Amino acid sequence: MHSFSSRDALIEHMNDGNSVSLLEAMLLFGVQSPSAEFNRMRKEGYILGHRRVPMAKVMVRLNQFAKCEPPKALPQREILMSEYWVKK
């Protein structure tokens, strides 16, 4: 019997066309090592796209599901983070 895991939730979310950053993978899905998970997905045949986006974009997306407030002095618009998605 296979139980639904954090990995399954992450893959389902990405298969629905959503982008995910490392921060979102950890906070929303409980994936402890997102980079390793993305590598496993690639080995399984998933084709992942990635791009660098401002942290502010990731924070807006993250705050749709959880409350997350970075320090006020943190330059969210200047900090770049990677986001990943499943290419169709």
GROMACS elastic network, one bead per residue, 0.5 to 0.9 nm:
[ bonds ]
;  ai    aj funct       b0    kb
    2     5     6  0.87231   500
    4     7     6  0.81294   500
    4     8     6  0.60416   500
    4     9     6  0.73258   500
    5     8     6  0.50721   500
    5     9     6  0.64011   500
    5    10     6  0.86982   500
    5    29     6  0.88530   500
    6     9     6  0.50724   500
    6    10     6  0.61961   500
    6    11     6  0.86750   500
    6    25     6  0.88206   500
    6    28     6  0.89973   500
    6    29     6  0.52638   500
    6    30     6  0.57248   500
    6    31     6  0.58299   500
    7    10     6  0.51037   500
    7    11     6  0.61937   500
    7    12     6  0.85432   500
    7    29     6  0.75189   500
    7    30     6  0.82483   500
    7    31     6  0.64472   500
    7    37     6  0.76034   500
    8    11     6  0.52047   500
    8    12     6  0.60347   500
    8    13     6  0.85077   500
    9    12     6  0.51534   500
    9    13     6  0.60917   500
    9    14     6  0.86143   500
    9    29     6  0.65382   500
   10    13     6  0.51706   500
   10    14     6  0.62227   500
   10    15     6  0.85573   500
   10    20     6  0.83638   500
   10    25     6  0.68195   500
   10    28     6  0.87449   500
   10    29     6  0.61317   500
   10    30     6  0.88893   500
   10    31     6  0.78926   500
   11    14     6  0.50810   500
   11    15     6  0.59300   500
   11    16     6  0.85366   500
   11    41     6  0.85115   500
   11    86     6  0.86253   500
   12    15     6  0.50090   500
   12    16     6  0.62519   500
   13    16     6  0.52449   500
   13    17     6  0.71235   500
   13    18     6  0.60167   500
   13    19     6  0.82263   500
   13    20     6  0.84377   500
   14    17     6  0.53580   500
   14    19     6  0.62036   500
   14    20     6  0.71257   500
   14    84     6  0.83008   500
   14    85     6  0.57617   500
   14    86     6  0.58715   500
   15    18     6  0.70899   500
   15    85     6  0.79408   500
   15    86     6  0.61227   500
   15    87     6  0.86342   500
   15    88     6  0.86124   500
   16    86     6  0.86932   500
   17    85     6  0.69141   500
   17    86     6  0.68870   500
   17    87     6  0.83017   500
   17    88     6  0.86698   500
   18    84     6  0.85465   500
   18    85     6  0.62933   500
   18    86     6  0.80543   500
   19    50     6  0.86806   500
   19    83     6  0.60135   500
   19    84     6  0.53259   500
   19    86     6  0.79009   500
   20    23     6  0.80576   500
   20    24     6  0.59850   500
   20    25     6  0.63997   500
   20    58     6  0.83094   500
   20    82     6  0.84388   500
   20    83     6  0.52100   500
   20    84     6  0.52576   500
   20    85     6  0.64445   500
   21    24     6  0.52009   500
   21    25     6  0.62131   500
   21    26     6  0.87311   500
   21    34     6  0.86036   500
   21    58     6  0.70417   500
   21    81     6  0.71246   500
   21    82     6  0.58486   500
   21    84     6  0.61697   500
   21    85     6  0.89829   500
   22    25     6  0.50993   500
   22    26     6  0.63467   500
   22    27     6  0.86813   500
   22    31     6  0.88762   500
   22    33     6  0.83986   500
   22    34     6  0.57362   500
   22    35     6  0.72742   500
   22    81     6  0.82369   500
   22    82     6  0.73431   500
   22    83     6  0.72083   500
   22    84     6  0.84424   500
   23    26     6  0.53272   500
   23    27     6  0.60837   500
   23    28     6  0.82238   500
   23    34     6  0.85223   500
   23    58     6  0.82376   500
   23    62     6  0.85898   500
   23    81     6  0.89006   500
   24    27     6  0.51215   500
   24    28     6  0.53561   500
   24    29     6  0.71485   500
   24    30     6  0.87246   500
   24    58     6  0.78071   500
   24    59     6  0.88888   500
   24    61     6  0.86110   500
   24    62     6  0.63858   500
   25    28     6  0.57690   500
   25    29     6  0.52110   500
   25    30     6  0.64601   500
   25    31     6  0.56142   500
   25    32     6  0.81383   500
   25    33     6  0.85485   500
   25    34     6  0.61750   500
   26    29     6  0.57317   500
   26    32     6  0.59194   500
   26    33     6  0.75381   500
   26    34     6  0.69200   500
   27    30     6  0.57355   500
   27    31     6  0.78243   500
   27    62     6  0.85330   500
   27    66     6  0.84569   500
   28    31     6  0.82853   500
   28    62     6  0.78675   500
   28    65     6  0.76530   500
   28    66     6  0.76693   500
   29    32     6  0.89007   500
   30    33     6  0.89838   500
   31    34     6  0.57939   500
   31    37     6  0.78408   500
   32    36     6  0.89620   500
   32    37     6  0.87548   500
   33    36     6  0.54812   500
   33    37     6  0.63170   500
   33    38     6  0.88450   500
   34    38     6  0.60952   500
   34    39     6  0.85712   500
   35    38     6  0.51593   500
   35    39     6  0.63076   500
   35    40     6  0.87324   500
   36    39     6  0.50581   500
   36    40     6  0.62549   500
   36    41     6  0.86577   500
   37    40     6  0.50263   500
   37    41     6  0.61710   500
   37    42     6  0.86749   500
   38    42     6  0.62876   500
   38    43     6  0.87426   500
   38    46     6  0.88839   500
   38    48     6  0.79325   500
   38    84     6  0.85505   500
   39    42     6  0.50941   500
   39    43     6  0.63321   500
   39    44     6  0.87160   500
   40    43     6  0.50537   500
   40    44     6  0.62667   500
   40    45     6  0.88582   500
   40    46     6  0.88968   500
   41    44     6  0.50352   500
   41    45     6  0.65427   500
   41    46     6  0.54724   500
   41    47     6  0.80622   500
   41    48     6  0.82738   500
   42    45     6  0.51731   500
   42    47     6  0.60992   500
   42    48     6  0.70051   500
   43    46     6  0.72792   500
   46    86     6  0.67261   500
   46    87     6  0.77893   500
   47    85     6  0.84536   500
   47    86     6  0.58693   500
   47    87     6  0.55319   500
   47    88     6  0.77865   500
   48    84     6  0.63644   500
   48    85     6  0.54861   500
   48    87     6  0.56088   500
   49    83     6  0.82499   500
   49    84     6  0.55363   500
   49    85     6  0.53216   500
   49    86     6  0.62277   500
   49    87     6  0.60488   500
   50    82     6  0.64753   500
   50    83     6  0.54754   500
   50    85     6  0.65195   500
   50    86     6  0.89830   500
   51    81     6  0.81919   500
   51    82     6  0.55307   500
   51    83     6  0.57132   500
   51    84     6  0.69320   500
   52    80     6  0.58007   500
   52    81     6  0.53269   500
   52    83     6  0.63828   500
   53    56     6  0.82720   500
   53    57     6  0.68178   500
   53    58     6  0.76696   500
   53    77     6  0.89368   500
   53    79     6  0.82639   500
   53    80     6  0.52655   500
   53    81     6  0.54247   500
   53    82     6  0.62123   500
   53    83     6  0.69973   500
   54    57     6  0.55900   500
   54    58     6  0.70617   500
   54    76     6  0.66614   500
   54    77     6  0.52352   500
   54    78     6  0.63069   500
   54    79     6  0.56841   500
   54    81     6  0.61198   500
   54    82     6  0.86650   500
   55    58     6  0.51207   500
   55    59     6  0.61579   500
   55    60     6  0.87148   500
   55    75     6  0.85849   500
   55    76     6  0.50733   500
   55    77     6  0.60695   500
   55    78     6  0.75029   500
   55    79     6  0.55615   500
   55    80     6  0.55685   500
   55    81     6  0.57687   500
   55    82     6  0.89126   500
   56    59     6  0.50060   500
   56    60     6  0.62343   500
   56    61     6  0.87244   500
   56    75     6  0.87486   500
   56    76     6  0.50175   500
   56    77     6  0.54596   500
   56    78     6  0.85635   500
   56    79     6  0.81762   500
   56    80     6  0.87938   500
   57    60     6  0.52649   500
   57    61     6  0.64277   500
   57    62     6  0.86356   500
   57    76     6  0.86272   500
   57    77     6  0.81902   500
   58    61     6  0.51812   500
   58    62     6  0.60025   500
   58    63     6  0.85456   500
   58    81     6  0.78839   500
   58    83     6  0.82351   500
   59    63     6  0.59681   500
   59    64     6  0.87583   500
   59    68     6  0.72763   500
   59    69     6  0.80363   500
   59    70     6  0.85025   500
   59    76     6  0.85141   500
   60    63     6  0.52578   500
   60    64     6  0.67689   500
   61    64     6  0.55297   500
   61    65     6  0.77376   500
   62    65     6  0.58584   500
   62    66     6  0.61422   500
   62    67     6  0.76002   500
   62    68     6  0.72560   500
   63    67     6  0.52002   500
   63    68     6  0.61138   500
   63    69     6  0.85287   500
   64    67     6  0.78610   500
   69    72     6  0.82313   500
   70    73     6  0.84160   500
   70    74     6  0.67657   500
   70    76     6  0.82013   500
   71    74     6  0.54452   500
   71    75     6  0.89354   500
   72    75     6  0.80710   500
   73    76     6  0.87650   500
   74    77     6  0.88310   500
   74    78     6  0.89934   500
   74    79     6  0.85301   500
   75    78     6  0.55255   500
   75    79     6  0.63725   500
   76    79     6  0.53799   500
   76    80     6  0.80957   500
   77    80     6  0.76584   500
